[in-house]
Amino acid sequence: MKNIYMVILIIIVAFVLLFRFWKLRNKKDIKLQKELKRNAERIRYRQKEVDKLSAKLQERLDKN
C-alpha cells in the first residue's frame, strides 16, 4: 500500500513540474515574439531612413 501512495505522489509531482516548465516556456516564447516584433519595427524604420538618404544621394548625383 505504501508503494502505491509513493507512485501516486511521484506522478502528481511530475505533472506539477511539467506544468510549471510548460508555463515558463510559453512566457519565454511570448517574450521572444515581442522582441522579434520590436526588432522588425526597428529594421523597417532604418530601411525607410536608408531609402530617404539613397533618394537624396541619387538627386545629388543626377544634378552633377
N, C-alpha and C positions, 0 to 999 in steps of 0.2 A: 504494500500500500504506500509505503514511504517513497518508493521509486516512482510511482505514478505521479505523486504530487511534485516531485523534483522535475520530472519530464514536463509536466504542465507549466510549472514555474519557468523553466528554461524556454519553452515555446513562447510564453507571454513576454518575457524579457526580450527575446529575439524580435518579436513583432514590434515592440515599443522602439527598440533601437533602429530597426529598419524604417519605421515611420519617421523617426527623427531625422535620419540621414536623408530620406526622401524629401522632407520639407526643406532641409538645409540646401540640398541640391537645387531644388526649384527656386529658392531665393537667389542662389548664385546665378542661375540661368537668367532670372529677371534682371539682375544687376548687369550681366554681360550684354543683354539685349539693349538696356538703356545706354550703356557705354558705346555700343556699336552705333546706335541711333545718333548720339552726340557726335561721334567721330564722323559719321556720314554728313551731318549738317555742317561741320567744320570744313570738310573736304569740298562740299558744294559751294560754301561761301568763298573759300580760297580760289576755287575754279572760276567763279564769277570775277574775282579780282584779277586773276591771270588773264581772263578774256578781255577785261577793260584795258589792262596795260598792253596787251597784244594789239588791240584796236588802235590805241594811241600811237604805239610804235609803228604800226603799218601806215597810219596817216602821215607821220613824220617822214617815213621812207618814201611815200608816194609824192610828198612835196618836193623832195630832193630829186 
